[in-house]
Amino acid sequence: MKRSTTIVVALAMLMTLMVVPASASDYEEPTFRVTITNLTDGQLMTPMVVATHDRSFRLWRHRRAASPGLAQLAENGGVPVLVDELNANSLVNQVAVAGGGPIAPGGSAEVIIGSDSRGSRLSLAGMLICTNDGFASIRNARLGGADVRTFYGRAYDAGSEKNTEAYADLVPPCDGLGQTGMSNPAIAENGVVKVHHGIKGRADLDPSVHDWDNPVIKVTVEYLGG
């Protein structure tokens, strides 16, 4: 389980994945500006993978195993892996990436994305970098209704790796300290997606710095036209 797709490699690919129209007018299909704000005090987040989709699609299900793409995102920062998985799903309308680099605490990233109707749904996810396999997410947010809507997302555990909280088991750039960018097969787990219980101070991570209160992200969706 080598981290063949680290955050450093993933970020180099993002410019080819982002959907950013030149103008926010005259759209032929329903189009939205999605802005994600990192609400934590001490957790960097990867760029957010954003998808519009049919209402029957689920990016993840509570107490079910994470998809391979979501597990790669949550454990390895594998943004392009999840993008490819979503693009291959017939229930997904469009996929975009918000942010060209890590989203700092208090920082925001935005992207413009289309859909096949205003009644479609929106889901997104990004890794909490100073965790073993934590991710922030909203899922199946309805795009219809008001022209500006706000949603809040919690932190979840993908269940793919034990929460050792050791720098040796984390990916860069968590504090820029000593990470190998490699997974340890000894701490792999075949778990399920659940609400993350936060940082407990088991090893190198400091709860006073890296822990959080839910929600961890604020998502604003603005209808642009179409």
Secondary structure, DSSP 4 states (H G I P E B T S, - for coil): ----S-HHHHHHTGGGT----S-SS--SS-EEEEEEEE--SS--BPPEEEEEE-TT--S--TTSPPPHHHHHHHHH--HHHHHHHHHT-TTEEEEEEE-SS-B-TT-EEEEEEE-S-TT-EEEEEEEBTTSSSEEEEEEEEE--SSSEEEEEEEEEE-SSB-----GGGS-TTSTTSS--S---GGGB-----EE------SSS--HHHH---S--EEEEEEEEE-
